[in-house]
């Protein structure tokens, strides 16, 4: 049960009773510890204004009621930004599904999502135009590219693919053992063991020109090894982390960057002059360097030297496009 659900349940328990409820009963109903109960009581009373009173014996709680005064109600919208984004994204994805065998099931699912949003104060019919989800730089993907990848992943079969390199345009024939489907920045990637390269690789689904499932069983890579390869460093094509990047952002945009999540193992600190220093693990420089350049003169790569030089080189090449 999430914190929001517990707060909502606690409110219902207190509002439906006219006598105090003991701590033990509340803890059992909410499935939480005494410390968590105290935090929920404080949040409901201090931040949301609930009229919570402690029983005379100190062992329970109740809502204070006054004749002629309207009972306390929680605010209308009880949904987090993450939940709202997930529900709206799911509705948008379902709206874009092509007609097929799952029409009825998907329509029912979409209806349930809309009812859930409506119960949280978001009327889809009138408010969807006020909530936008922008999929910037997302690339087109067809069902012919997605379905074989998903089938091979679920059925644990190897996949023969024709893959076109985005960088060189070169086309290669490969056999892969799919491990995970990853959605990254609104694009899909198939994390796989590549039998041609004998190593883990990520394949952009829209660059798989052709795919055929085989009868051979896919090899299994342990989760710990997958996490070390794909999650230990910055970016989608990261590989294992080989070092730590230290970036220093100007005081002008420091407050923006301090709220950003670049990597799960990042570390940040404020400098005496108002700048913000961000440290994060990385393996390859390509993607990180491009993201650094988005901030232009507002960021400096403090270390390592090879990343600093690569960013400087890209900046010089960019400038050369406008000189003369």
N, C-alpha and C positions, 0 to 999 in steps of 0.2 A: 504494500500500500504506500503510495507516494505521500509526501508531506501535505500537498493540496487536498488529497482524498481524506487524510486523517483530520485536517482542520474542518473540512466540510462535515465529516461524520461526527466529530466532537460537537460542532454547533447543533447538529440534529439531536444528539443525545441530550444536550442541555436544554434545548428549546422545547423538547417534548415532555419534560419532567417538571413537576412543581415542588419536588423535594430534592435535597442534595444527593449527588451520586458519589460514592466513595472512590478514592484513587484506584483501589484494586479493581473495581468494576470497570472504570474507564480504561485502565491499562489492558484488561482482558478484552474489552470491546475493540480497542484500537490496535491491539497486538504490538505494544511498545513498552519500553522501560519507563521507570519513574522519571528519569532525567529527561527523556523525550517528551513525556506528558507535561512536565513543567515548562519545557520550551514551547509546546503547543498552546498551553494555557496563556503564557506570556504573549505569544504572537496574536492570539485571538483577542486578548484583552487590551494589550498596549498598542498594537499596530492596526487592529481592525475595529477597535472600540466596543467590543462585546462587553455587556454588563455582568461579568463573571464575579461572583462573590464566593468566599470561602465559608464553609459550614462552621457553626459555632464550636464544634469539637475539633476543627482543623483537619478533618479526615476526608472531606469531600468538597464538591463545588456545585453551584447552581446559578441560574440566571436570575438576577434581581428583576422583579416585576412590579410595575406601578399602575394602579387603576387609571384607565383612560389614556395610557401611553401605549403607542403602537409597539408591538414586540420587535426586538432587534432582528434584523435580517442581514445576511451577508451581501456583499456587492454582487451585482448581476453576472459579471463575467469571471468565471473561475477556470482560466486556461492560461498556461504559460506560453511564452513566445515560441518555444521549441515545439510544443504541442500544436499550436495554431499553424505554424509553418508546415508541420508534418501532415496535418489534416488537409490543409489547403492544397499542398503538393499532391497528396494522394488523390484528392478530388480532381485536380487538373490532369493528372496522369490517366485516371479512369476516363475522363472526358475525351482524351485523345486516342483511346484504344480503338483500333479498326474493328468493324463488325466481324463477328466470328461465333464460334461455338459457345463462348462464355457470356454472350450478351445478357441473358437473364440474371446470371449470378453477379456480373459486374454492376448491372443496374441496381440490384438489391443492395450491394455493398456501397455504391455511391449514395443511395437513398439513406442508408444508415449513417454514413459520414455527415450528410447534410442535416439529419435530425440531431446528431450529436453536437454539431456546430450551433444549431439553432437553440439547443438546450443551454448552451454556454453564452447566449446573447449575440451570436453571430448569425444573422439571417442571410443565408447565401443568396437568396433572390435579390435582395436590396443592397447587401454590403460587399459582395464579391468584387464589385467595381472599385471599392475603396481599399482593397487589399491586393497588392500586386506581388507576384513572384517572378522575378526576372532571371531567366536562364541565360546569362551572358556567355557568349563564346561556346555554347553547346553545339556539338556536331551531329549531323543527321545520321540516324541509325535505322536500318530496316529490320523487319522481322526475320528475313533470311539470314541475317548476321547474328541476331540475338538468340533465336531458337536453337540452332545446333550447339551453340556454346552452353546454353542452359541445360539442354538434354544430356550432353556429355558430362557436365558437372554433376548433375543429379544421379545419373546412372553409373557414374564412375567408369567411363570409357575414355580411351584415348581418342584424340581428334586429329585428323589429317587436315592441314590448312595450307592455303596459299596466302602468304602474308606480304604486304607491300610496305616497305620502310617509309616512314613519313619524311625522314631526313634526306635519303638518297633516291627514293623512288624505286629502289631495287626490289624485285619480287623473288621470294624464296619459298621452297616447299619444306614444310616442317611437320613433325608429329609431336604433339604436346599432350601432357597429362594435366587437365584442368584442376586447379586447387580451390580458387575462390573467384567470384565475380565481385568487382569493386566499382562502386560509383564514386567518382572523384571529380569535383567541380562540374557536375551535371553531365559527365561523360562516363561511359562504361569501359572497363578494362578486365581482361581475363588473366588472372595471375596463374601461371602454369609452370610445370617442369618441361623445359624444351629438350627433347631428345637429340636434336641436332647440335645444340650448343652445350648440352649436358650441364644445364644450370637453370636456375629460376629466372623467368622473364615475365614481363607484363605486356600483353598484346592489346592495343586499342581495337575494340570490336569493329569499328567502322573501316579499319584497314585490313580486315580479314576478307579477302576477295572471294574465297571459296572455302567451305568446311564440310568434311565428311566424317561421321562417326565410325569407329572401327569396332571390331569384336574384342580387341585387346583391352584388358583391365588397366585402368589408369594407376600409376604408382602413387602412393600416399606419402606426402611430406608432413612430418610432425608439425603441429601448430606452433611449437616453440621456435622451430627453424623458420617457418613462414614469418612469424612476428619479428624475428631478428633481421630477416632480409628486407621486409616491406615496411615495418613500422619503427625501426630503430633510428632512421634518419629522415631528413626533410624530403618531401616530394613523393610523387607516384613511382618514379623510376629510380628510387633512392639507392637500393642495395644497402649493405651493412654500413653503419656510421663509421667514418674514418677520422673524424675530427669534430671540433666545435667551432661554429662561426660566431663571431662577436660583432654585433652591429650597433652603431651609436646613432640615434635619431635626434634631430634638432629639437630644441625646446618648443618650437612652433607646432610640431605635430606629435610631440612626445605623449600627450594625453590620449591621442587616438591609438597609437601603437601599443600603449600600455594595456589597452583593453582587447587587443587582438590575440588570437590563439594561432601561432605559427606551427607549433609542435607540442605533443603531449609532455615532452621532457624539457621544454624551454625554461630558462631562468631570466628574470628581468630585475633591474635595479635602477633607481633614480640617481643621477650624478649631481654633484653640488651646483653645477651651472644650469640645471634645469633640463639637461638632456636625459634621454632614456637609453639604457644599454640592455640589449637583448642577446642572450646566448642560446644557441640551439644546435643539436647534433646534425651533421650532414655527411653525405657520401659523395655524390656527384655535384658539380658546380652549376650545370646548365640551368636547371629550373630555378634554383635558389638565386642565381645571378639575375635572371630575368625579373623575378619578383622584387629583388632589391632595386633594380633600375626603375620600377614604378614610382619610387619616391624621389627620384632625381637627386638634386643637391641637398635634400633634407636628411640623407643618411650617409654614413661613412662606414666602410668595412674596416674594422680595427684589426681583425685577424680571421683566418690565417693568411699569409702573404699570397698564396696562389689564388685564393678567392678574391682578395683585394685587387690583384693584377688583372684577373679575368673581368671583373666589373669595370675596371678602368679601361681595359681594352675595348669592351663593348661600348662604353661611353664615347671613346675616341672615334670608333667606327660610326656611331650614330651622328656625332658632330660633323664628321667628314661629308655626310649626306647633304649638309646645309652650307658648307663652306664653298666659296667661289661662285 
